[in-house]
Amino acid sequence: MVTSFYSPTELIEIGFKNVGSEVFISRKASIYSPHEISIGNHVRIDDFCILSGTITLGSYIHISAYTALYGRYGITVADFATISGRVCIYSQNDDYSGSYMTNPMVPEEFTHITGGEVRIEKHSIIAAGCIILPGLTIHEGACIGAMSLVKSSADAWMVYAGVPAKLKGPRKKEIIELEQKFLGSNK
């Protein structure tokens, strides 16, 4: 019986660096460099997602459809984070100044790619259509509103939105108690 998600055996055959239990990855997702990708437990990756480069996913994570993670310089997503649909997370940037060429079909000697690791910490949520640029951290519990452009790190337990994303106010922390209840009930 074929399902829309890879079986545990198929996930092992893909060749991930690490893959946990109860991992559901759509057969319609595109996985590049799986040997550089680590996936925790209870992770779901939906249709038409792209995962490329060095990526570490914790546990209890959902990555919605049409989302792309470009991890040349590393992307880390911590436990209980949510990444909504059509989000793009970039850990690298081409140089658009005109001094260099761009795109992966041009030899590196003619390009100038820069970047830095992107970290998405525990209980963070990135709403639909956001763009996250290289070298920043979405700190614990931070929330990024739909269609936002994130150019700098987001403080813990704060809500950001806009182009570029700006601080809108604090976010409630009740989910910490819910996490403790949830994890306690699963023992």
Kinemage of the C-alpha trace (Angstrom):
@kinemage 1
@onewidth
@group {chain A} dominant
@subgroup {mainchain}
@vectorlist {calphas} color= white
{ca met a 1} P 0.000 0.000 0.000
{ca val a 2} L 1.440 3.362 -1.041
{ca thr a 3} L 0.708 6.386 1.118
{ca ser a 4} L 1.453 10.031 0.523
{ca phe a 5} L 4.300 9.856 3.091
{ca tyr a 6} L 7.529 7.867 2.926
{ca ser a 7} L 7.605 4.741 5.087
{ca pro a 8} L 10.192 4.457 7.916
{ca thr a 9} L 12.213 2.065 5.735
{ca glu a 10} L 12.149 4.493 2.802
{ca leu a 11} L 13.264 7.348 5.074
{ca ile a 12} L 16.313 5.313 6.092
{ca glu a 13} L 17.028 4.514 2.431
{ca ile a 14} L 16.975 8.231 1.549
{ca gly a 15} L 20.167 8.530 3.582
{ca phe a 16} L 19.447 11.212 6.168
{ca lys a 17} L 22.223 11.955 8.649
{ca asn a 18} L 19.691 11.110 11.347
{ca val a 19} L 15.969 10.379 11.301
{ca gly a 20} L 13.759 9.808 14.348
{ca ser a 21} L 10.473 8.017 14.834
{ca glu a 22} L 7.032 9.122 13.678
{ca val a 23} L 8.495 11.202 10.873
{ca phe a 24} L 6.129 11.949 7.995
{ca ile a 25} L 7.679 13.407 4.848
{ca ser a 26} L 5.552 13.838 1.758
{ca arg a 27} L 6.622 11.913 -1.302
{ca lys a 28} L 6.166 15.232 -3.117
{ca ala a 29} L 8.849 17.005 -1.050
{ca ser a 30} L 12.288 17.580 -2.589
{ca ile a 31} L 15.245 16.561 -0.438
{ca tyr a 32} L 18.762 17.565 -1.489
{ca ser a 33} L 21.926 16.511 0.402
{ca pro a 34} L 20.016 14.237 2.823
{ca his a 35} L 23.340 13.184 4.409
{ca glu a 36} L 23.478 16.732 5.892
{ca ile a 37} L 19.919 16.664 7.293
{ca ser a 38} L 19.028 15.490 10.815
{ca ile a 39} L 15.397 14.995 11.819
{ca gly a 40} L 14.079 14.389 15.341
{ca asn a 41} L 10.880 12.602 16.362
{ca his a 42} L 7.289 13.523 15.498
{ca val a 43} L 8.088 15.673 12.474
{ca arg a 44} L 5.838 16.290 9.470
{ca ile a 45} L 6.979 17.859 6.212
{ca asp a 46} L 4.199 18.486 3.701
{ca asp a 47} L 3.900 18.519 -0.097
{ca phe a 48} L 6.194 20.578 -2.299
{ca cys a 49} L 8.689 21.496 0.425
{ca ile a 50} L 12.377 21.868 -0.439
{ca leu a 51} L 15.087 20.946 2.053
{ca ser a 52} L 18.651 21.589 0.918
{ca gly a 53} L 21.956 21.865 2.757
{ca thr a 54} L 22.769 21.512 6.433
{ca ile a 55} L 19.475 21.306 8.329
{ca thr a 56} L 18.754 20.119 11.863
{ca leu a 57} L 15.129 19.622 12.880
{ca gly a 58} L 14.184 18.909 16.493
{ca ser a 59} L 11.013 17.096 17.548
{ca tyr a 60} L 7.303 17.950 17.265
{ca ile a 61} L 7.826 20.155 14.229
{ca his a 62} L 5.494 20.824 11.316
{ca ile a 63} L 6.694 22.319 8.039
{ca ser a 64} L 3.709 23.225 5.843
{ca ala a 65} L 3.361 22.905 2.074
{ca tyr a 66} L 5.443 24.900 -0.390
{ca thr a 67} L 8.068 25.847 2.198
{ca ala a 68} L 11.780 25.982 1.333
{ca leu a 69} L 14.777 25.679 3.665
{ca tyr a 70} L 18.071 26.560 1.980
{ca gly a 71} L 20.738 25.531 4.476
{ca arg a 72} L 24.115 26.132 2.858
{ca tyr a 73} L 25.313 27.802 6.087
{ca gly a 74} L 22.971 25.834 8.358
{ca ile a 75} L 19.389 25.974 9.555
{ca thr a 76} L 18.358 24.700 12.979
{ca val a 77} L 14.706 24.356 13.978
{ca ala a 78} L 14.076 23.509 17.648
{ca asp a 79} L 11.293 21.452 19.247
{ca phe a 80} L 7.645 22.506 18.908
{ca ala a 81} L 8.375 25.075 16.185
{ca thr a 82} L 5.867 25.596 13.389
{ca ile a 83} L 6.691 26.801 9.896
{ca ser a 84} L 3.574 27.631 7.890
{ca gly a 85} L 3.046 27.358 4.152
{ca arg a 86} L 5.043 29.183 1.517
{ca val a 87} L 7.820 30.238 3.897
{ca cys a 88} L 11.374 30.632 2.546
{ca ile a 89} L 14.311 30.386 4.937
{ca tyr a 90} L 17.673 31.352 3.473
{ca ser a 91} L 21.019 30.810 5.158
{ca gln a 92} L 22.833 32.184 2.099
{ca asn a 93} L 22.681 35.225 -0.173
{ca asp a 94} L 24.044 35.965 -3.631
{ca asp a 95} L 25.785 39.297 -4.185
{ca tyr a 96} L 23.489 41.381 -6.415
{ca ser a 97} L 25.827 44.405 -6.638
{ca gly a 98} L 26.795 43.648 -10.220
{ca ser a 99} L 30.374 42.847 -9.208
{ca tyr a 100} L 29.649 39.112 -9.287
{ca met a 101} L 27.511 36.681 -11.217
{ca thr a 102} L 24.667 34.783 -9.571
{ca asn a 103} L 23.000 31.355 -9.698
{ca pro a 104} L 24.186 27.814 -9.109
{ca met a 105} L 25.100 27.215 -12.764
{ca val a 106} L 27.966 29.742 -12.599
{ca pro a 107} L 31.331 28.529 -11.214
{ca glu a 108} L 32.065 29.728 -7.645
{ca glu a 109} L 35.063 31.789 -8.757
{ca phe a 110} L 32.608 34.201 -10.440
{ca thr a 111} L 30.107 34.419 -7.560
{ca his a 112} L 30.168 35.852 -4.057
{ca ile a 113} L 27.860 33.927 -1.752
{ca thr a 114} L 27.588 35.053 1.853
{ca gly a 115} L 25.411 33.958 4.716
{ca gly a 116} L 25.082 32.614 8.216
{ca glu a 117} L 23.177 30.048 10.205
{ca val a 118} L 19.471 30.587 10.821
{ca arg a 119} L 18.158 29.383 14.179
{ca ile a 120} L 14.475 28.957 14.938
{ca glu a 121} L 14.103 28.253 18.626
{ca lys a 122} L 11.564 26.268 20.621
{ca his a 123} L 7.863 27.203 20.346
{ca ser a 124} L 8.500 29.747 17.595
{ca ile a 125} L 5.988 30.106 14.811
{ca ile a 126} L 6.545 31.525 11.361
{ca ala a 127} L 3.257 32.324 9.631
{ca ala a 128} L 2.437 31.856 5.954
{ca gly a 129} L 4.441 33.555 3.250
{ca cys a 130} L 7.341 34.824 5.374
{ca ile a 131} L 10.896 35.244 4.156
{ca ile a 132} L 13.690 34.699 6.675
{ca leu a 133} L 17.116 36.043 5.687
{ca pro a 134} L 20.533 34.606 6.685
{ca gly a 135} L 22.397 34.866 9.946
{ca leu a 136} L 19.610 35.463 12.438
{ca thr a 137} L 17.740 33.807 15.297
{ca ile a 138} L 14.020 33.602 15.885
{ca his a 139} L 14.310 33.279 19.663
{ca glu a 140} L 12.153 31.022 21.848
{ca gly a 141} L 8.434 31.592 21.477
{ca ala a 142} L 8.752 34.405 18.954
{ca cys a 143} L 5.941 34.720 16.417
{ca ile a 144} L 6.389 36.107 12.919
{ca gly a 145} L 3.163 37.332 11.274
{ca ala a 146} L 2.104 36.324 7.774
{ca met a 147} L 3.908 37.768 4.755
{ca ser a 148} L 6.720 39.278 6.849
{ca leu a 149} L 10.328 39.840 5.781
{ca val a 150} L 12.692 39.040 8.647
{ca lys a 151} L 16.060 40.785 8.292
{ca ser a 152} L 17.213 40.648 11.937
{ca ser a 153} L 16.779 38.420 14.970
{ca ala a 154} L 13.437 38.270 16.784
{ca asp a 155} L 13.384 38.499 20.588
{ca ala a 156} L 11.911 35.711 22.723
{ca trp a 157} L 8.137 35.696 23.255
{ca met a 158} L 7.498 38.679 21.017
{ca val a 159} L 5.283 39.098 17.944
{ca tyr a 160} L 6.706 40.626 14.757
{ca ala a 161} L 5.055 41.475 11.452
{ca gly a 162} L 5.571 43.564 8.340
{ca val a 163} L 8.051 44.308 5.589
{ca pro a 164} L 10.509 44.538 7.139
{ca ala a 165} L 9.250 42.766 10.276
{ca lys a 166} L 8.796 45.091 13.249
{ca leu a 167} L 7.972 44.382 16.889
{ca lys a 168} L 4.216 44.397 17.530
{ca gly a 169} L 4.111 43.276 21.161
{ca pro a 170} L 4.464 40.339 23.559
{ca arg a 171} L 3.216 36.795 23.052
{ca lys a 172} L 1.623 34.729 25.820
{ca lys a 173} L 3.670 31.886 27.347
{ca glu a 174} L 0.908 29.433 28.324
{ca ile a 175} L 2.249 26.960 25.757
{ca ile a 176} L 5.131 26.196 28.132
{ca glu a 177} L 2.620 24.752 30.625
{ca leu a 178} L 0.822 22.924 27.805
{ca glu a 179} L 4.126 21.400 26.719
{ca gln a 180} L 4.782 20.123 30.251
{ca lys a 181} L 1.285 18.599 30.457
{ca phe a 182} L 1.620 17.089 26.992
{ca leu a 183} L 5.037 15.566 27.636
{ca gly a 184} L 3.918 14.348 31.074
{ca ser a 185} L 0.920 12.582 29.554
{ca asn a 186} L 3.146 10.778 27.011
{ca lys a 187} L 5.340 9.012 29.591
